[in-house]
Amino acid sequence: MTHSEDINPDTIYKTDALIAEDIDAYLETHQHKTMLRFITCGSVDDGKSTLIGRLLYDSKMIFEDQLASLEADSKKVGTQGQEIDFALLVDGLAAEREQGITIDVAYRFFATEKRKFIVADTPGHEQYTRNMVTGASTADLAIILIDARQGILTQTRRHSYLAHLIGIKHLVVAVNKMDLVDYDEAVYDQIIADYTAFAEEIGIKAFTPMPISGLAGDNITSKSAHTPWYDGPVLVEHLENVEVMATANQANPLRMTVQWVNRPNLDFRGFSGQIASGIVKPGDHIRVLPSGKTSTVKRIVTMDGDLDQAVAGQSVTLMLTEEIDCSRGDVIAAADIPPQVADQFESTIVWMDEAELLPGRSYWMKIGAQFVSTTVQSPKYQVNVNNMEQLAAKTLDLNGIGVAEISTDRPIIFEPYEENRDLGGFILIDKITNATVAAGMLHFCLRRSQNVHWQDVDIDRAAHALQKRQEPRVVWFTGLSGSGKSTIANMVEKRLHALGKHSFLLDGDNVRHGLNKDLGFTDADRVENIRRIAEVAKLMADAGLIVLTAFISPFRAERQLVRSMLPDDEFIEIFVDTPLSVAEERDVKGLYKKARAGELKNFTGIDSDYEVPDNPELRIDTTKMSPEEAAEIIVDKIVGSWSYTI
Amino acid sequence: MQHPVTTTPLTHLQRLESEAIHIMREVAAEAENPVMLYSVGKDSAVMLHLAKKAFYPSPPPFPLLHVDTTWKFQEMYKMRAKAAKDAGMELLIHQNPEAKERGINPFDHGSLHTDMWKTQGLKQALDEHGFDAAFGGARRDEEKSRAKERIFSFRSANHRWDPKNQRPELWKLYNMQKSKGESIRVFPLSNWTELDIWQYIHLENIEIVPLYLSAPRPTVERDGILLMVDDDRFQFEEGEEPVERSIRFRTLGCYPLTGAVESTATTLPQIIQEMLLTTTSERQGRAIDHDQAASMEKKKQEGYF
């Protein structure tokens, strides 16, 4: 073992003497350390744990009691004979994996003379995409580890692609285990040549290559005598010197998302947030988005006194000279270079949930402090992370990455992710389970959302309705198959007709055979089915009609979507509540029998879920009342909700 | 207007401070009823200081909660009252009534003491007030199992931590959506190390319990651990007598469960110096970790902080 003879950590970790002799001088130095966050990419076989263990060990982040147990463990279960197995320092995770605990990212800390480091360590092969994207989202730099004996592997490409996707500017390509190829320059050169070709292919503009051995300590903290042919930086030196993202962001125009409005009394109104980019000083001219109103920075308030300036990365409270409207989610920006506001985008989406993406479904979106409803179109394509091939896709599964158009229910303030992570990176949240189901990156807004303005029409929806002497409503019947939706809806329509009211009934028969004949019964198709019906119902309501719809519409999220598309009070949700056993016994169309026999797949109530409405406007218990009685109650509800009498 | 671009890198402490403030403001904006758990220790002191900074000139918009065991050091009780008053915050103190009634104590009841006073006590207090988000001062560097803990950690309605059901944390985007009854533990100091904490206390001149500084104090050595005789409830074993030693504490908890170190460090720089030159990790002083193997993981699942 070529162990430790050429490691000279003292050049970088020359702390001990200073600590003992002059602690005040030591503290003074260490107050001025900067911080770098990085991620290590590679599997256990590439020596990732060994490298991290080595960095922790060399920086003396390991205490004697930990070291004693490390030495004992190394002898017991280590793979390095009597030597210390650095990998054991970070591999507490294997045991946890056996216990079935999900580990996405473990964070570890070490420091040198110049910097504090936070390492995101993402173990495991399964879930790798999700884990690595999570760890990389806060990283300034990525170390791509390549085993010198293996060269570039599929996973090297995958790691590089993901690091590039997340926009990590600094890539270190560390050819590891050089000791096992006799520090052969030719082997190293070949790997770097191969990598250069690959990097160009996927658009990586720059990277820093280096030959190392995590185990033997070559080119980690000091130049290795074994690689005289290498004249680049050693790893720790490089980590100490690259520019961190937050610092680079200071050169961009000012952007600060308002997190919280600070209002202790009537005389003080401050806007609190973390500066995403740029520099701010009192007197600076700013613009508040989305209102577009301008003002001037009066004070930068902190507990330690007002500041003369604040920079990207700092959390501050700004006071403005003019009282202008500004609340959580708004962005304070340089007045003459504001960010864009739009509601349709092209984005890359990384799916992170067991339940697949349902195109057309409405999800929560969090971007900065903005919280909106959003829908995702079917992906234009999915990316195979192993070879970067673009594949056709209708949806995205767990760990799937795709490019898709998304639209938000109101305009949001954004910048392309490539320019600003804080205003371009978002997460999607399932509205029912509350799980974080995806991470996404906005690339650009679609021209049509900027330029297509609504055509002002002279005959508006009020005029349409007035002519019909009624108020438009969408009466949405939901319930199991055979619960009686169509029967009751039909009776309601007859009564409305008799009252001289204008209505239209949308049901499976007139929709499934025409507008939606291309859709099946998978969850994704059901969502799209309801979305189209909702759009049609909305247009008919704009025309002044009372629209009755009779569809199972099993998911709360879609029913909620329709509700959100209409003005308050125009949506009436009617839960036709018939227990499964009763509906199945009735089985008017013989469908339950088929479903039980396995001839019909995805049948609601049998092998597909029905989500019961939380707060429907009306609940009709068909075991307690006849369809006629139900129809009467519903008509009363519709007519009774109008602001004028018939 | 474009400024001439001369960038000034933030120091690591400035970035850690800014991150913690950002987290606290997110919680204040999105949680319905947040609370800050305050244990009177050095991490709590830093967390409280950051909360004051985050909302200045307003007082932090949430109360402090101390889950008391009645067995803390006397000096901690003094500090507790003063810190809350200085911050202008409401201080809630919860003592598990059942533990009180049964006279649960660290001398006679071993790990039941921690379970009843702290784990159960915390659940009771959170339920009683209906808090949906609670700040805690835990750090990832404290212990191996914490390295993978999220900053926002979700608990079911009965306070269980489900390690299989935690949310990925991307960028600075924290998903605080939750169902009724569920709550979130938030750890704004996740990325701080012990050294960062001490440096920050030094730099910001944050007041801490004097027990962190060395002084002559009455002690008993038991099973290799130095215990301080803090009041007359201390149960001496046969042959034990209090001996005055110059000691200080690296962590503070219930005094009969907290090991002291012999030391001459009477100033903050000296503490940091000792810490940097010392060779045992922080948690060794806490008897709680030695109870069972993998004990932290288990306690966390049961709802211990």
Interface residues (C-beta under 8 A of the other chain):
Chain A: T15 D16 I19 A20 I23 D24 Y26 L27 H30 Q31 H32 K33 T34 M35 F63 E64 D65 Q66 G92 L93 E96 G100 I101 T102 I103 D104 V105 A106 Y107 R108 F109 A111 R115 K116 I118 R130 V133 T134 S137 T138 V244 A246 T247 A248 Q250 A251 P253 Q259 W260 N262 R263 P264 F268 G270 S272 G273 Q274 G278 I279 K281 D284 H285 V301 T302 M303 D304 V311 G313 Q314 S315 T317 R328 A334 A335 D336 I337 M352 W364 K366 I367 A369 R421 D422 G425 F426 I427 I429 N434 A435 T436 A439
Chain B: M1 Q2 H3 V5 T7 T8 P9 L10 T11 H12 L13 Q14 R15 L16 E17 S18 I21 H22 R25 E26 A28 A29 K52 K53 A54 F55 Y56 P57 S58 P59 R140 D141 K144 S145 A147 K148 P163 K164 Q166 R167 P168 E169 L170 W171 K172 L173 N175 Q177 K178 S179 S190 N191 T193 L195 D196 Q199 H202 L203 P269 Q270 I272 Q273 L276 L277 T278 T279 T280 S281 Q284
